[in-house]
């Protein structure tokens, strides 16, 4: 159960990092 929670946390970190990355790319496109 503990490892599952850690995997979910990693997934959330990856998702939020990807979101920030996408926002940066979009802002560079329109800059």
C-alpha positions in Angstrom: 0.0 0.0 0.0 2.9 2.4 0.8 4.5 1.8 -2.6 1.2 2.5 -4.3 1.0 5.9 -2.5 4.5 6.7 -3.5 3.8 5.9 -7.2 0.7 8.1 -7.1 2.8 11.0 -5.7 5.4 10.5 -8.4 2.7 10.5 -11.0 1.3 13.8 -9.6 4.7 15.3 -9.7 5.2 14.2 -13.3 1.8 15.6 -14.2 2.3 19.0 -12.6 5.8 19.2 -14.2 4.3 18.4 -17.6 1.6 21.0 -17.1 4.2 23.7 -16.2 6.3 22.6 -19.2 3.3 22.9 -21.5 2.4 26.4 -20.2 6.0 27.5 -20.7 6.0 26.3 -24.3 2.7 28.0 -25.0 3.8 31.3 -23.5 7.0 31.1 -25.6 4.9 30.5 -28.7 2.7 33.6 -28.1 5.5 35.8 -26.8 
